[in-house]
Amino acid sequence: MSYDRFLFLLRCICLDDLQTRPGRRQTDKLAPFLTILDIFVKNCQQCYNTSEFTTIDEMLHPFRGRCSFIQYMPNKPAKYGVKIFALCDAKTFYCSNLEIYCGKQPPGPYDVRNTPTDTVKRLVSPIENGNKNVTTDNSYTNIPLLHYLLEKKTTLLGTMKKNKREIPPKFLPTKVRQPGEKMFGFQKDKILVSFVPKWNKAVILVSSMHDSGVNG
């Protein structure tokens, strides 16, 4: 079809029942497109099995229309838009699961906690007990989450914020540590790494996928 024909159909198509929308919006901010979103996510999971390596992160879909949960993220290129959390295959970048952030939902079945840990738990539920690994950044990584995923036969690899109480003081950045220096800490089910990229800086990483330190 022509481009103009596509735009015409896009303007006319409706994927939601306008008669029941007001009632559904009382308990769900995503009511206008939740049905089609659920179908899309279900098809993503049925049509493709992720590899053993997955990753979770957030993305900002550019949008400046009328929407109550538009987010402002100055570090993103678009700055304004709809924030989406996604579980993707780390090898093929295929999206296996996603969740739109719409803030605090009205009381009802869709009123769930939006903490980083709870978000990760919901996103990884389709791949639990699959002996896979999840990679996250320091916004999501913490030790309780690592232990939870291990119970689900899923490993975790990610950087950590330096204010976590589980990090020993020696692993934190100091003026004494030399650039390029590495420090490893081992426990039965995880390894903690502290790397110094430059003076008075340190990157803290925890992994339940590795069981030994690697130099280089």
Secondary structure, DSSP 8 states (H G I E B T S, - for coil): --HHHHHHHHHH---S-TTTHHHHHTT-TTTTTHHHHHHHHHHHHHH----SEEEEEEEEEE--SS-TT-EE-TTSSS-EEEEEEEEEETTT--EEEEEE--SS--SSTT-----HHHHHHHHHGGGTTS-EEEEE-TTT--HHHHHHHHHTTEEEEEEE-TT-TTS-GGGS--SSS-TT-EEEEE-SS-EEEEE-SSTT--EEEEESS--S----
